[in-house]
Amino acid sequence: MKRFSLVLYLKGMAMGAADMVPGVSGGTMALVLGIYWELIFAIKSIGRTALRSYSQEGFAVAWRQINGDFMITLLAGMLTSILFLAKAINYLLTFYEMFLWSFFFGLVVGSFFILIKKNRPARWYQWLLFCCGVFAALALSRAPLMVIEPGYLGLFFSGWLAFCAMIIPGISGTLILVLLGLYSTIIQALDQLHLDVLATFGIGGLIGLMAFSRLLARLRPHEGSVLVTMCGFLLGSLDAIWPWKQPIFSELGGGILRNSVNLWPDQYALVVDSDPQVLYCVLWAWVGFFCVALINYAGNNSSKRKA
């Protein structure tokens, strides 16, 4: 395959890993890694036109039309990451939650600085869009939990919403699942391979993704304003992945839902009666920051070699 490469596969793994954690967006990773718009247009190309090309001109023409080598390589990396990291992320969220959130906090901060450096707001309306992005992400991260019944219809529409959110930098698809009360259901399905749950969720997601990609593709002529708004989303999403949280449990729909309130480290020590481990958290945040910087550096070098 012409477009199959280890670098692209690893980019897919990075996107899959980001999509596994509430508050982190695979779309953010795609944007930082320099493959965002190629991904949007590849998804957009899947549809009736590609089917017509397949029936009239054959598989090879249709495959090139949907950028198949790019898509299959990226998808393979994402699936590898999702399937292998389901257990690991569950474990880390249970036993090393603060360190994991700190690592992803650093990832998002690094992503924000890289993107805002390339896409600084230049006009008043871009500053307005940036602020709207910040407040929209804050509102989403602080939205009250609601419960969607984990039936097939609920799974289908949850997949639709979550997949659409996954390709918007700064908005986390898994955070949507948390707010819908379905995060643990999907993680358990991945862990134990409940194929009926995964298939229903995935079909809804793919249909939503193909529809939403067409809207995003139309916004390409306004790329500067779109990216400025996405930078705002990214900055506002930091609220959702703040490392020091006070867990809040509530009964809803016959089950126990877990929510949280952000605290400063000294408040965390008093309220939760636990060591905030500030030094280790800051260390892991820096690790995340430098991981993004390294990925961005590798991506820039790869682009220069292709040019």
matplotlib code that plots the C-alpha trace (Angstrom):
import matplotlib.pyplot as plt

x = [0.0, 1.3, 0.0, 0.6, 3.3, 4.4, 4.2, 0.6, -0.2, 1.3, -0.7, -3.8, -2.8, -2.3, -5.8, -7.3, -5.6, -6.9, -10.4, -10.4, -10.2, -13.0, -11.9, -9.3, -10.2, -9.0, -9.7, -7.2, -4.6, -5.4, -5.1, -1.7, -0.4, -1.3, -3.8, -7.1, -8.4, -7.2, -9.2, -12.3, -12.3, -11.5, -14.6, -16.7, -15.8, -17.4, -20.9, -23.0, -20.3, -17.8, -20.4, -21.1, -17.4, -17.1, -19.9, -18.8, -15.0, -14.0, -12.6, -9.2, -10.8, -13.3, -10.4, -8.4, -11.4, -12.0, -8.2, -8.5, -4.8, -4.8, -8.1, -7.3, -3.9, -5.2, -8.2, -5.9, -3.8, -6.9, -8.4, -5.1, -4.9, -8.5, -8.6, -5.2, -5.7, -9.2, -7.9, -4.9, -6.9, -9.5, -6.7, -5.0, -8.3, -8.9, -5.4, -3.5, -6.2, -4.4, -1.3, -3.3, -5.3, -2.1, -0.5, -3.5, -3.7, -0.1, -1.1, -3.9, -1.9, 0.9, -1.7, -3.2, 0.1, 1.1, -2.2, -2.7, 0.9, -0.2, -3.7, -3.7, -6.9, -6.3, -9.8, -12.4, -14.8, -12.1, -11.5, -15.3, -15.2, -12.3, -14.2, -17.3, -15.2, -13.9, -17.3, -18.9, -16.3, -16.7, -20.4, -20.1, -17.6, -19.8, -23.1, -25.2, -25.2, -28.1, -28.9, -29.6, -31.0, -28.4, -30.8, -30.0, -31.7, -29.9, -26.6, -27.2, -27.8, -25.1, -22.7, -23.9, -23.2, -19.9, -18.3, -19.3, -17.7, -14.5, -13.6, -14.0, -10.7, -11.3, -14.6, -14.3, -16.5, -15.9, -16.9, -20.2, -20.6, -19.8, -22.6, -25.0, -24.1, -22.8, -19.0, -18.7, -21.1, -18.9, -15.6, -17.0, -18.2, -14.7, -13.0, -15.3, -16.0, -19.8, -20.2, -23.9, -23.3, -20.2, -21.8, -24.9, -22.8, -20.3, -23.0, -24.7, -21.3, -20.2, -23.5, -23.2, -19.6, -20.2, -23.0, -21.1, -17.9, -19.8, -20.6, -17.0, -15.7, -17.9, -16.2, -12.7, -12.8, -13.1, -10.3, -8.7, -11.9, -12.7, -9.2, -9.4, -12.8, -11.3, -8.4, -11.0, -12.7, -9.3, -8.5, -12.0, -11.7, -8.9, -11.6, -12.7, -9.3, -8.1, -6.1, -7.5, -11.1, -13.6, -15.7, -19.5, -21.8, -25.5, -28.3, -30.0, -32.0, -31.5, -27.8, -24.9, -23.4, -20.0, -19.4, -16.6, -15.8, -12.4, -10.2, -6.9, -4.2, -4.5, -8.3, -7.9, -5.7, -8.3, -11.5, -10.5, -8.0, -5.3, -1.9, -2.3, 1.2, 1.7, 5.3, 4.4, 1.4, 3.4, 6.1, 3.5, 2.0, 5.4, 5.8, 2.5, 3.5, 6.8, 5.1, 2.9, 6.0, 7.8, 4.9, 4.5, 8.3, 8.2, 5.1, 6.8, 9.9, 7.8, 5.9, 9.2, 10.6, 7.4, 7.7]
y = [0.0, 3.4, 5.2, 2.5, 3.7, 3.1, 6.8, 7.0, 3.8, 5.4, 8.5, 6.3, 4.8, 8.3, 9.2, 6.0, 6.5, 10.1, 8.9, 6.5, 9.1, 11.6, 15.1, 14.3, 14.4, 12.3, 15.3, 17.3, 14.6, 14.6, 18.4, 18.4, 15.5, 17.4, 14.9, 16.5, 17.9, 14.8, 12.7, 14.9, 14.8, 11.0, 10.4, 12.7, 10.8, 7.6, 7.5, 7.1, 8.6, 6.0, 3.2, 4.5, 4.5, 1.0, -0.3, 1.5, 1.6, -1.0, -1.4, 0.3, 3.6, 3.7, 2.8, 5.8, 8.0, 7.4, 7.6, 4.0, 3.3, 6.4, 5.4, 1.7, 2.5, 5.1, 2.9, 0.0, 2.1, 3.4, 0.0, -1.4, 1.3, 1.1, -2.7, -2.9, 0.2, -0.6, -2.7, -0.4, 2.8, 1.1, 0.1, 3.5, 5.3, 3.1, 3.1, 6.1, 8.5, 11.7, 10.8, 9.8, 13.0, 15.0, 13.3, 14.1, 17.6, 18.1, 16.6, 19.1, 22.1, 21.2, 20.7, 24.1, 26.0, 24.3, 25.1, 28.7, 29.5, 28.5, 30.0, 33.1, 35.1, 38.1, 39.8, 40.7, 38.0, 35.4, 36.4, 36.1, 32.6, 31.7, 32.8, 30.9, 27.8, 28.1, 28.7, 25.9, 23.4, 24.6, 24.2, 20.7, 19.6, 20.9, 19.7, 17.6, 13.9, 12.4, 8.7, 7.1, 3.6, 1.2, -0.4, -0.6, 2.6, 4.5, 3.0, 3.9, 7.6, 7.7, 6.4, 9.1, 11.9, 10.5, 9.9, 13.4, 14.8, 12.7, 14.6, 18.1, 19.1, 20.0, 18.1, 14.6, 11.8, 9.8, 12.9, 12.8, 9.2, 10.1, 12.8, 10.2, 7.6, 5.1, 5.4, 2.3, 0.4, 1.0, 0.4, -2.9, -3.9, -3.2, -5.1, -8.2, -7.9, -7.6, -7.5, -6.6, -3.5, -2.5, -3.1, -1.0, 1.8, 1.7, 1.8, 4.8, 6.4, 5.8, 7.1, 10.3, 10.7, 10.5, 13.1, 15.4, 15.3, 16.9, 19.9, 20.2, 19.9, 22.9, 24.9, 24.4, 27.8, 29.4, 27.2, 30.0, 30.8, 27.1, 26.4, 29.5, 28.2, 24.7, 26.2, 27.7, 24.3, 22.9, 25.5, 25.0, 21.3, 21.5, 21.8, 18.3, 16.7, 18.7, 16.1, 17.0, 16.1, 15.4, 12.4, 12.9, 9.9, 10.1, 7.7, 8.0, 5.4, 2.7, 3.0, 4.9, 7.7, 9.2, 12.9, 15.1, 18.7, 20.2, 21.3, 23.1, 20.7, 22.2, 21.9, 18.3, 17.5, 18.8, 17.7, 14.3, 13.7, 12.4, 13.5, 15.6, 14.4, 17.7, 17.0, 13.7, 15.2, 18.2, 15.7, 13.6, 16.8, 17.8, 14.3, 14.7, 18.2, 16.9, 13.9, 16.3, 18.5, 15.4, 14.2, 17.6, 17.8, 14.4, 15.4, 18.6, 16.7, 14.1, 16.9, 18.6, 15.3, 14.8, 18.4]
z = [0.0, -1.0, 2.1, 4.7, 7.0, 10.6, 11.3, 10.2, 12.2, 15.3, 14.7, 14.7, 18.0, 19.5, 18.3, 19.7, 23.1, 23.3, 22.5, 25.4, 28.1, 29.0, 28.3, 25.7, 22.0, 19.1, 16.9, 18.9, 18.2, 14.5, 14.4, 16.2, 14.0, 10.8, 9.4, 10.5, 7.2, 5.3, 7.7, 7.3, 3.5, 3.5, 5.7, 3.6, 0.4, 1.7, 0.3, -2.9, -5.1, -4.0, -4.4, -8.0, -8.7, -7.4, -9.6, -12.7, -12.5, -10.0, -6.6, -7.2, -8.4, -5.5, -3.0, -4.2, -4.1, -0.4, 0.3, 1.5, 2.3, 4.6, 6.2, 6.8, 8.3, 10.6, 11.6, 12.3, 14.7, 16.4, 16.9, 18.2, 20.7, 21.8, 22.3, 24.1, 26.2, 27.5, 30.4, 31.1, 31.2, 33.5, 35.8, 35.8, 36.4, 39.4, 41.0, 39.5, 38.6, 39.5, 37.6, 34.5, 34.5, 35.0, 32.0, 29.8, 31.2, 30.0, 26.6, 26.2, 27.4, 24.9, 22.1, 22.9, 22.7, 19.5, 17.8, 19.1, 18.0, 14.4, 14.6, 16.6, 16.6, 14.3, 14.2, 16.7, 15.6, 15.9, 19.5, 20.0, 18.5, 20.7, 23.8, 22.6, 22.3, 25.8, 27.3, 25.3, 26.5, 30.1, 29.9, 28.4, 31.1, 33.9, 32.4, 34.8, 34.3, 32.4, 31.8, 28.5, 28.7, 27.4, 24.9, 21.2, 20.2, 23.0, 22.0, 18.4, 19.1, 21.7, 19.1, 16.7, 19.3, 20.6, 17.2, 16.0, 19.1, 18.7, 15.5, 17.0, 18.6, 22.3, 22.6, 23.9, 22.6, 25.8, 27.9, 26.0, 27.1, 30.7, 30.6, 29.1, 31.8, 29.2, 29.6, 31.9, 29.6, 26.5, 28.3, 29.7, 26.2, 24.8, 27.7, 27.4, 23.6, 23.8, 20.0, 19.9, 22.0, 20.1, 16.7, 17.5, 19.0, 16.1, 13.3, 14.9, 15.2, 11.6, 10.2, 12.3, 11.4, 7.7, 8.0, 10.3, 8.2, 5.3, 7.5, 8.6, 5.0, 4.1, 6.8, 5.2, 3.4, 6.9, 8.3, 10.3, 12.2, 12.7, 14.2, 16.5, 17.8, 18.3, 20.3, 22.5, 22.9, 23.8, 26.5, 28.0, 28.0, 30.6, 33.3, 32.6, 33.1, 36.2, 38.3, 41.7, 42.0, 44.8, 43.7, 44.2, 44.1, 43.4, 42.8, 39.4, 37.4, 40.0, 39.8, 41.3, 39.1, 39.8, 39.2, 40.5, 41.6, 40.8, 43.8, 44.3, 45.7, 49.3, 49.2, 47.9, 50.9, 53.3, 51.7, 50.4, 53.2, 50.8, 49.7, 46.5, 45.3, 43.5, 42.5, 40.8, 39.1, 37.8, 36.6, 34.7, 33.2, 31.8, 30.4, 28.6, 27.4, 26.0, 24.3, 22.3, 21.5, 20.3, 18.2, 16.6, 15.9, 14.2, 12.2, 11.0, 9.9, 8.1, 6.2, 5.2, 3.9, 1.8, 0.5]

ax = plt.figure().add_subplot(projection="3d")
ax.plot(x, y, z, "-o")
ax.set_aspect("equal")
plt.show()
